[in-house]
């Protein structure tokens, strides 16, 4: 079971296996099978590498930001929750995921929900959230594994299918869709953006003065935005903490380097996405031919970022700012302080804005990002309450879908 969890935690291996099976099923030449498998593996590994770079930069910024404004509170993190509950929930969670995978393929084969969820690391986090719920309400492990696995599998098939109605407006294709644990934010944001936005004013087509045309370049815009965030946080951070985070470097130089590193990480992610998508989409047709004819792959939401890079940046900033505002509001309502997770704000905030922009222009992008920021702040409060008896402190589950699913099962079994 431990080996299975380790493989799932490295989704690049799963992607490579799916590509391998698909290319063989399509009776490609051995050279194409080898090339396609390796390129998809390397492409997804580039996404992981770039994401790791982004996470490191955002972690540094988070330390400066928290120190500058003296923030103490709960920092939502799926990875931290999994690590802290691995011993007590690892076996149950991995079996929930196995049942979920089988259910997903069965549903994709026999129903109109034709998506196969390939973001298995996120499905693994969700299985831990479900396992935690069953432990909290005292459900028998066997019942929890079966019910939780079927519920997870239904979600893995239905969620990307619903999201596909909106993502096809961004990617201009229905050959793949998005499988991500922030789909609750994306769907609510896109629906609201469609109702209250204006599709004619695309955020990517904002009129920019000739004097600042350089801001239209996503690398330049990203670098300058991150530099401003870092330098502002550094100004308000104590000298000792700044020296600790910056390893003794000058604040200006450190901020500039971190901003450039962030932009480089984003560039690596986008390059990996192109390699990955170019191989997995055609190969998946062969995979689906064997296991679920007519199914389409559900891939990570980062594939959207290359389509609307400036809108993604807007979404990140708006989602983060909403999280900062909620730091003040939540304690006034008697709730714990939720410190914004920078990576969650960047990914789900950016994706929400991209989908909101596709449905309602720049106004829709802002509306969708605000909704995402609110969900990232409010839902972890519910998660803390649900999992109070787990004995985990300082963190909780982060993403809207896994908290939402856990909440549904919690209500059902508490009622029963």
N, C-alpha and C positions, 0 to 999 in steps of 0.2 A: 504493500500500500504506500509505503514511503517513496518508493521509486516512481509510482504513478503520480504522486503529488509533485515530485521534483520535475517530472516531464511536463505536467500541466503548467507549472510555474515558469516553464521555458517554452512559450507558445511558438517560437520560431521552429522548434522541432516538429510540433503538430502541423504547422503550415507546410513544412517541407514534406512531411508524410502525405498530407492531402494532395499536394502538387504531384508527388511521385505516383500515387495511386491513379490520379486523374490522367496524367500523361501516358501511363501504361495502358489504361482503359481506352484511351483514344488511339492506341496502336501507333504512337510516335516512334521514330527511330531512336535507338539507344542514345545517340549523341544528344538528341533533343530532350530526352528524359533526364539525362545527367545535367545538361545545361540549365533546363528550366527549374529542376529541383534545387540546384545550388544557387541560382540567381534569386529564387523566392526566399530561400533560407538566408542568404546574405542581405537581401533587401529588408526582410523583417528584422534581422539583427541590427541593421543600420537604424531602423526606427527605434529599437530598444536602446541603442547606443546614444542616439540623439536625445531621446527622452530622458536618459540618465544624466546627460549634460544639462538639460533644462532643469531637471530636478535639483541638481547640485547648486546651480545658480540661484534658483528660487529658495532653496534652503538657506543659503547665505543671506539673501535679502530678508527672509523671514526673521532670522536672528537679529539683524540690524533693526528691522521694523519693530519687533517686539520689545527690544531693548530701548529704542528711541522713545516709544510711547508707553513703556512700562506695562505691557500687556501680559496677563497671566490668565490662562483658561484652558479649555479643552481644544486640542488640535485634532480634528478628524483625520484618520488614516486607516485605510483598509489593510495595508501591509502590516501596520503595527498591531491591529486587532487580530489578524491571522497568526502573527508570530506569538502573541501573548496567549492565544487559545489553542495553539497547535496540539499541545499535549492532551487537553481534555476533549477537543472537538475534531481533531485531525482525521480519525478513522471514520466517524459518522459523516463529516463534511465530504470526504472523498467518495464515499458510497452514494451520497446524495447526488454528487456530480456525475457519477457513472450512470445512475438511473436517469438523470436529466439528459445526458448525451443520447442515450438510447431513445428516450421519449421524444427528444427533438427530431431525430431522424425519422421516427415512426410518424410523427405529426406532419413533417415535411413531405413524406411519401404519400400519405393517404388523405390529407386535407388541403384546403386552399392556402394554408399558411406555409409557404414554400421556402422559408429562410432556414439556413443552418448556421448556427452561432459559432463563429471561429475565434472570437475574443475570449478564449477559454480561461485566461487568467482572471477576467472579471467574473465569469461564471463560478470560478472557484471561490472568490471572495463572497459571492452571494450564497453559495452553499454553506459557508461558515456562518453567515448571518442567520440562515434558516436553522442550522444545527444549534446555534445559540438560543434561538426562540424555543425550540422543542425542549432544550434542557431547562429553560426558565419556567416553562409551564408543566414540566414533568411528564412529557410524552415518551412512551416506550420507543427505544431506538429503532426497532424494526418498523414501527408505524411511521416514525419521523423520516426514515430513509425512503420509504415507499411514497408517502404523501409529499414530502419535500422534493423528492426527485421528480415526481410527475409534475408538480407545480413549477419547478425550475425548468423542466423540459418544455412545458407549454409556454412559459415566458420566453425561452430561447427561440422558439419558433414564431410566436405572435409579435413580440416587441419589434424585431427588425422588419417584419412585414408591414406593420403599421407605420414605422418610421420611413419605410421606403417610399410612401406617398409624398413625403416632403424632400427626401434626399435626392430623388430623381430630378427635382427642379434645380439642384446644385450641380450634380455630376452629369446631367443630361444623358442618363443611361439607366436602364433597369436590369443590367447584367449583374449588379451587386448592390447591396444595401449596407446600412450601418448597424453593427451589433455593439451596443455600449450601455453601461449601467447608468448613464445619465439621460436615457431616452424619455423619462417622465418630464424632465426640464425641456428637452427638445420639442416634444409634441405640444406641451402646454404653451411654450414660447412661440412656436410656429403658428398654432391656432390663434393665439391672441394677436400676434403680429399681422396675420391675415385680416383680422377683424378691424384693428385700429391703426394699421400701418398704411403706407403708400408705396406700392411696388414700383412706381415710376421713378423714385429717387433712390437709385442703387448706391449703396455705401462705397462701392469700388469705383464709382464714377463721380465722386465729389470733385467739384471744380476747385483747382488749386492754382494759386498765383504762380506766374513764371519764376518769381524769386525763390519760391520754396518747392519747385517741382521735384527736387531731390527726395522729398518726403513720399512721393509716389512709389519709390523703390522700397519694397517690403523689408529688405535687409537694413537699409538706412533708417527707415521709420522704426523698426524694432530696436535697433541699436540705440538710437537717440531716446526712445521711450524708456528703455531699461536703464540707461545712464541717468536720466532725470530721476527715476524712482530711487536708484541707489544713492545718488548724491544727496537727495533730500533726506533719506533715512540716515545717511552718514552724518549729516550736519547735526541732527538731533540725538545721535548716539553718543554715549559717554566715551571718553578717550580710551579707557581700559578695554571696554567691550569692542570698540572699533579695531583696536590693535589686535585683539584676540581673533576676531572674525577675518580681518584682512591680513593676518599673519605679519603684522608690522609694516605693511605697504602703505604708501601715501593714499589718503582717501580718494583723491581724484583719479590716480592711476588705477587703483583697485576697482573703482566704479566703472571706469572705461573698459578695463579688461573683462569684467564680469558681463557688461553689456555686449561686448563683441563676442564673448564665448556663448552667450545665450543665442545671439543671432546665428552663430556658426552651428550650434546644436539644432536650431530650427531648420537650417539649410540641409543638414544631414538627414533629419527626419523626412523632409519633403523629397529628397533624392531617393531614400529608401522606399518611400511610399510608391513612387513611380515604378521602381524595379519590382516591388512586391505585387502591385495590382496588375501590371503587364503580364505577369506569369500566372498568378493564382486564378484570375477570372477565366481564362480559357481552359486551364487545367481542371478547374472545379466542375466544368461540364462533364468531364470524364468521370470524376468522383461521383457526381449526382446520378449519372447514368447507371451506376452500380447500386447505390444505396437509396437514392431518393430522386427518381426522374423528375426533371422540371424544377428542382430546387436551385436557389441562388445563394451565394456566400454572403454572410453578414460579417463585415470586416470592421476594424477599429476606426473610430471617429476621426482620427488624425488624417485620414485620406481626404477630408473636406478642406483642410487648411491650405492646401496648395491652390485651391480654387478661388478663395477670397482671403488672402493674407492680411490685408488692411482691416477688413471687417473682423477677423479673428482677434486682432489687437484691440479693437474697440470693445469687443465682448469681454476680453480679459480685464481691461481696466474698469469697465462698468460693473462686472460681477464682483471684482475685488473691492471697489468703492462701496457697493451695497453691503458687503460683508463687514467693512470697517464701520459703517453707520450702525449695523446691527449689534456691533460690540457695545455701543452706547445704549441701544434700545432694549436688548434682552435683559440686562440686569434690572432695568426699571420695571420690567414685567415679572420679576422674581425668577428669572431663568438664568442658567449658567452662561458664562461668556464663551462664545464659540470663536476661536481665532481662525480667520480665513485660511483655508489650505490653498497655498499659491498654485500648486500644480492642478488642483481641482478647478480653481477659478480660470486658469489658463486654458485647460482642455474643454471643460463643459461650458465655460463662459464664452470661449471662442466659437465653439460649435453651435451654441444657442444663437449667437449673433449671426453666424453664417446662414443658418436655416431661417432665422427671423428676417434677415435681409432678403432672402429669396422669396419670402411670402409678403413682406411689407416694407421693403426698402430700409433706409437708414433708421427711420423711426421704429420699424419693426425689429431691427437689430438691437436697438437700445432697450425696447420693451422686453424682448426675449432674454436679454442679458440680466435685466433687473429681476425677472422671474427666477432665473437660475441662481442669482446671488441670494435671493430670499430662501429658496429651497435648500441651498447649501448651508444656510445659517439656522433655519428652523427645524429641518428634519433631523439633524444630529442631536438636537435637544430631546426629540422623541426617542431617538436611539439610545441616548444615555439613560432615560427612564426605563426603557424596555430591558436593557442589559445591566441594570444596576447591581444585580446579584452575581454577575460574572467575576467580580473582583478586579476588573480592569479600570485603571484610573489614568486620567490625563488624555485619553483618546477614545474614539468610538468609530463606528462605520461612517463613511463619508458620502457615498453616492446615493442619489435619490431612489433609484430602482431597488437596490438591495434593502434600504430602510423601508421603502414602501411595501415590498413583498413580505419582509419580516413582520411589519405591522399588521398586514392582512392575516397572516397565519396566527399571530399573537391574539388578535381579536377573535378569530374563529375558535381556537382551542380554549381560550379563556371562557368563551360563551358555552362551549360544549362541556 
